[in-house]
Amino acid sequence: MPILETFTASGFSVEAREGFGVAMDIGTTNIVLALVDLLKGTIIARHSFINPQKPFGPDVISRIDAANNGRLDELSGLIKESLGDGIKGIIKSGGVSNDEVKGITIAGNTAMIYLLLGLSCESLGAYPFKPEFKTAGVYDSGYVFKAAGLNCDVRVLPWLAAFIGGDITAGLILTRAMGKDRFLLIDLGTNGEMALYNRGELSVASAAAGPAFESDQNRGASDVISCLAGLIRDGIMDGTGLLSGESLLTQKQIRALQLAKSAIRSGLEILIKSSGLEPSDLEAVYLAGGIGQATD
């Protein structure tokens, strides 16, 4: 079944047509590419890999700091090269020719898009933490991904704030189409982003979750959470997270997950309270991000 036949929201139109498209989510820790049949709306190939900028720091703030201290060109070059290689690889694995690729759509947190496009991150790293630039919306593939050898448009989904990126915009387009009047969208990645939609009003927040919700040594975060439940059930860990026996997880990993969870919960409670709602007023909670993803 098609994912979407025709849907228009926030100025973006998705229509069934001949050809293929590449969708990418540029996260602080993980990057995911998908090759999509635009007529059927189905994913025919998928590839994920670690963001090559990780040696510059594990989180958004450290990357912004590196860019603002003379490493912007290096950071931009790294991500462009890796994405170009990823695009070529996913096209090959999908058995598609370059001419059949009709477009590339990019979502990602604001800082990652700034680094991809080589934009100064000065305004992102200083109060009042507001994006200084707007994307052109549509770019030529030869400008963004020269090494990929494509001739198509590259569309960058707009961000909502300095730490609320186009990945949330993409998620809102999809979840809003599901017809709920009050819902939460939570993207659990290194940069935890959340949006509360309340009958036409939108509130957003972000929290530094670190890599706790991303995959860890071939174990997804959801598997880690299941492991924690097992440790409590077997009496190896108490309700505070303190280990009393041998475990595949270290005490440091458990504390990191607890810290990330508390950061996300704080953001959610602020969003709900500021909207004058109770948790029971929500019709749905949609969960996205690294916590539900598998690596390949």
C-alpha positions as CSV (number, residue, x, y, z in Angstrom):
1,M,0.0,0.0,0.0
2,P,1.3,3.5,-0.7
3,I,2.5,5.5,2.3
4,L,1.0,8.7,0.9
5,E,-0.7,9.3,-2.4
6,T,-1.2,13.0,-2.2
7,F,-0.7,15.1,0.9
8,T,-0.1,18.9,1.2
9,A,1.0,20.6,4.5
10,S,3.2,23.5,5.5
11,G,3.9,24.3,1.9
12,F,5.2,20.8,1.0
13,S,3.4,18.6,-1.5
14,V,4.0,14.8,-1.8
15,E,2.5,13.3,-5.0
16,A,2.8,9.9,-6.5
17,R,4.9,10.0,-9.6
18,E,7.3,7.9,-11.7
19,G,10.9,7.6,-10.4
20,F,12.7,7.4,-7.1
21,G,13.6,9.7,-4.3
22,V,16.2,9.6,-1.5
23,A,15.1,10.6,2.0
24,M,17.6,11.3,4.7
25,D,17.5,12.1,8.4
26,I,20.8,13.6,9.6
27,G,21.0,13.0,13.3
28,T,23.8,14.0,15.7
29,T,24.8,10.4,16.2
30,N,23.0,8.3,13.5
31,I,22.2,9.1,9.9
32,V,19.6,7.1,8.0
33,L,19.0,7.1,4.2
34,A,16.1,5.5,2.4
35,L,15.5,5.0,-1.3
36,V,11.8,5.4,-2.0
37,D,9.6,4.4,-5.0
38,L,7.7,7.6,-5.6
39,L,4.9,5.9,-7.4
40,K,4.2,3.2,-4.9
41,G,5.3,5.1,-1.8
42,T,7.4,2.2,-0.7
43,I,11.0,2.0,0.7
44,I,13.1,-0.3,-1.5
45,A,16.5,0.2,0.2
46,R,17.7,1.6,3.5
47,H,21.1,2.4,4.9
48,S,22.3,3.9,8.3
49,F,25.7,4.8,9.6
50,I,27.3,6.8,12.4
51,N,27.6,10.6,11.8
52,P,31.3,11.1,10.8
53,Q,31.4,14.4,12.8
54,K,31.2,12.4,16.1
55,P,34.9,12.8,16.8
56,F,34.3,16.5,17.1
57,G,31.9,15.9,20.1
58,P,29.0,13.6,21.0
59,D,26.3,16.3,21.1
60,V,25.0,19.3,19.3
61,I,26.6,21.9,21.5
62,S,30.1,20.4,21.0
63,R,29.7,20.4,17.2
64,I,28.5,24.0,17.3
65,D,31.5,25.0,19.4
66,A,33.9,23.2,17.0
67,A,32.3,25.0,14.0
68,N,32.6,28.3,15.8
69,N,36.3,27.7,16.5
70,G,37.5,27.3,12.9
71,R,36.3,23.7,12.1
72,L,33.2,24.5,10.1
73,D,34.6,23.7,6.7
74,E,36.0,20.4,8.0
75,L,32.7,19.4,9.5
76,S,30.8,20.4,6.4
77,G,33.2,18.5,4.1
78,L,33.0,15.3,6.3
79,I,29.2,15.1,6.2
80,K,28.9,15.9,2.5
81,E,31.4,13.2,1.6
82,S,29.7,10.6,3.8
83,L,26.3,11.4,2.5
84,G,27.5,11.4,-1.1
85,D,28.9,7.9,-0.6
86,G,25.8,6.8,1.1
87,I,23.6,8.1,-1.7
88,K,25.7,6.2,-4.3
89,G,25.6,3.1,-2.2
90,I,21.8,3.1,-1.7
91,I,21.1,3.7,-5.3
92,K,23.3,0.8,-6.3
93,S,21.8,-1.5,-3.8
94,G,18.3,-0.6,-5.0
95,G,19.2,-1.3,-8.6
96,V,18.3,2.2,-9.7
97,S,20.1,4.4,-12.2
98,N,21.1,8.0,-11.4
99,D,18.7,9.3,-14.0
100,E,15.8,7.7,-12.2
101,V,16.4,9.6,-9.0
102,K,14.1,12.6,-9.1
103,G,14.8,14.3,-5.8
104,I,16.4,14.2,-2.4
105,T,14.6,15.3,0.8
106,I,16.6,16.1,4.0
107,A,15.4,16.3,7.6
108,G,17.6,16.9,10.6
109,N,18.2,19.0,13.6
110,T,19.0,22.6,12.9
111,A,22.7,22.4,13.7
112,M,23.3,19.4,11.5
113,I,21.7,21.2,8.6
114,Y,23.8,24.3,9.2
115,L,26.9,22.1,9.2
116,L,25.8,20.4,6.0
117,L,25.3,23.7,4.2
118,G,28.4,25.3,5.7
119,L,26.4,28.1,7.5
120,S,27.9,29.9,10.4
121,C,26.7,28.5,13.7
122,E,27.4,31.6,15.8
123,S,23.7,32.4,16.5
124,L,23.0,28.8,17.5
125,G,25.7,28.8,20.2
126,A,24.8,32.1,21.9
127,Y,21.8,33.6,23.6
128,P,19.0,34.0,22.5
129,F,19.8,30.8,20.5
130,K,17.9,31.8,17.3
131,P,18.7,30.6,13.8
132,E,20.3,33.4,11.8
133,F,19.7,31.8,8.4
134,K,16.8,30.3,6.5
135,T,17.3,27.6,4.0
136,A,16.7,28.3,0.3
137,G,14.3,25.3,0.5
138,V,15.4,23.8,-2.8
139,Y,19.1,23.3,-3.8
140,D,20.8,21.7,-6.8
141,S,22.2,18.3,-6.0
142,G,25.5,19.3,-7.7
143,Y,25.9,22.0,-5.1
144,V,25.1,19.9,-2.0
145,F,26.2,16.4,-3.1
146,K,28.6,16.9,-6.0
147,A,30.2,13.5,-5.6
148,A,26.9,11.7,-5.9
149,G,26.7,12.4,-9.6
150,L,23.0,13.2,-9.6
151,N,21.0,15.9,-11.4
152,C,18.0,16.6,-9.2
153,D,16.6,19.0,-6.6
154,V,17.5,18.7,-3.0
155,R,14.8,19.8,-0.6
156,V,15.6,20.7,3.0
157,L,12.7,20.6,5.4
158,P,12.5,23.9,7.5
159,W,13.4,23.9,11.2
160,L,11.1,25.4,13.9
161,A,13.8,26.7,16.2
162,A,17.5,26.5,17.0
163,F,17.1,23.1,18.6
164,I,13.9,22.0,16.9
165,G,14.8,20.8,13.4
166,G,13.2,19.6,10.2
167,D,12.9,16.1,11.5
168,I,10.1,17.3,13.8
169,T,8.6,19.2,10.9
170,A,8.5,16.0,8.9
171,G,7.0,14.1,11.8
172,L,4.3,16.8,12.3
173,I,3.3,16.6,8.7
174,L,2.7,12.9,9.0
175,T,1.1,12.8,12.5
176,R,-1.2,15.8,11.8
177,A,-2.5,13.8,8.8
178,M,-3.7,11.1,11.3
179,G,-6.5,13.4,12.4
180,K,-5.9,13.8,16.1
181,D,-6.6,17.2,17.7
182,R,-4.3,16.9,20.7
183,F,-1.1,14.8,20.6
184,L,2.6,14.7,21.5
185,L,5.3,14.0,19.0
186,I,8.6,12.9,20.7
187,D,11.9,12.4,18.8
188,L,14.2,10.5,21.1
189,G,17.7,11.1,19.7
190,T,20.9,12.7,21.0
191,N,19.0,16.0,20.8
192,G,15.6,15.1,22.3
193,E,12.9,17.1,20.5
194,M,9.2,17.2,21.3
195,A,6.1,19.0,20.0
196,L,2.7,19.3,21.5
197,Y,-0.2,19.9,19.1
198,N,-3.3,21.3,20.8
199,R,-6.2,22.1,18.4
200,G,-4.2,24.2,16.0
201,E,-1.7,25.5,18.5
202,L,1.9,24.2,18.5
203,S,4.4,24.2,21.4
204,V,7.9,22.8,21.1
205,A,10.8,22.0,23.4
206,S,14.1,20.3,23.3
207,A,16.4,18.6,25.8
208,A,20.0,17.3,25.7
209,A,19.5,13.6,26.0
210,G,23.0,12.5,24.8
211,P,23.5,9.2,23.0
212,A,21.6,7.2,25.5
213,F,18.6,6.7,23.2
214,E,20.7,5.8,20.2
215,S,21.9,2.3,19.3
216,D,24.7,1.0,21.5
217,Q,27.1,-1.6,20.3
218,N,24.4,-3.3,18.1
219,R,21.8,-3.0,20.8
220,G,19.0,-0.6,20.2
221,A,17.8,1.6,23.1
222,S,14.5,-0.3,23.2
223,D,16.5,-3.5,23.8
224,V,18.5,-1.7,26.6
225,I,15.2,-0.7,28.3
226,S,14.0,-4.3,28.1
227,C,17.3,-5.4,29.6
228,L,16.8,-3.0,32.5
229,A,13.3,-4.4,33.1
230,G,14.8,-7.8,33.2
231,L,17.5,-6.7,35.7
232,I,14.8,-5.4,38.1
233,R,12.7,-8.5,37.7
234,D,15.7,-10.7,38.5
235,G,16.8,-8.6,41.5
236,I,20.1,-7.6,39.9
237,M,19.1,-3.9,39.9
238,D,16.9,-2.0,42.4
239,G,14.3,0.6,41.6
240,T,16.9,3.4,41.8
241,G,19.0,1.9,39.1
242,L,21.8,0.6,41.4
243,L,23.4,-2.7,40.3
244,S,24.0,-5.4,42.8
245,G,25.2,-8.1,40.5
246,E,26.8,-8.8,37.1
247,S,25.2,-7.2,34.1
248,L,25.8,-6.6,30.4
249,L,25.2,-2.9,31.2
250,T,27.5,-0.8,33.2
251,Q,26.4,1.4,36.1
252,K,27.5,4.4,33.9
253,Q,25.3,3.4,31.0
254,I,22.3,3.0,33.4
255,R,22.8,6.4,34.9
256,A,23.2,8.0,31.4
257,L,19.8,6.5,30.4
258,Q,18.2,7.7,33.7
259,L,19.6,11.2,33.1
260,A,18.3,11.3,29.5
261,K,14.9,10.1,30.6
262,S,14.7,12.8,33.3
263,A,15.6,15.5,30.7
264,I,12.9,14.4,28.3
265,R,10.3,14.1,31.1
266,S,11.1,17.6,32.3
267,G,10.6,19.0,28.7
268,L,7.3,17.1,28.4
269,E,5.9,18.2,31.7
270,I,6.8,21.9,30.9
271,L,5.0,21.5,27.5
272,I,1.9,20.0,28.9
273,K,1.7,22.4,31.9
274,S,2.3,25.5,29.8
275,S,-0.6,24.4,27.5
276,G,-3.0,24.1,30.4
277,L,-3.5,20.4,29.7
278,E,-3.4,17.2,31.7
279,P,-1.7,14.1,30.3
280,S,-5.1,12.5,30.1
281,D,-6.2,15.2,27.6
282,L,-3.9,13.8,25.0
283,E,-5.4,11.6,22.3
284,A,-2.1,10.1,21.1
285,V,1.7,10.1,21.8
286,Y,3.9,9.4,18.7
287,L,7.4,8.2,19.3
288,A,10.2,8.7,16.8
289,G,14.0,8.7,16.7
290,G,16.9,6.4,17.4
291,I,15.1,4.5,20.2
292,G,13.0,2.6,17.7
293,Q,15.6,2.2,15.0
294,A,17.7,-0.8,14.1
295,T,21.2,-0.6,12.6
296,D,22.2,-2.4,9.5
